[in-house]
Amino acid sequence: MANARAGSGAQPHTPARRKHLLDHLIGLCDTSVPLSVDIAVEDAGSRVGREVW
């Protein structure tokens, strides 16, 4: 006999997503850590669009 619940369309329970605020996430960053080489190379490159810094 087949399981009566199979194919019933019930969705598995998933926890609600937490909303993060940008200020909170930036506050978690350790600004004393030096940039990695790949990020430093990218930052040293010339701007190609309408970047505003």
Buried (B, 14 or more C-beta within 10 A) or exposed (E): EEEEEEEEEEEEEEEEEEEEEEEEEEEEEEEEEEEEEEEEEEEEEEEEEEEEE
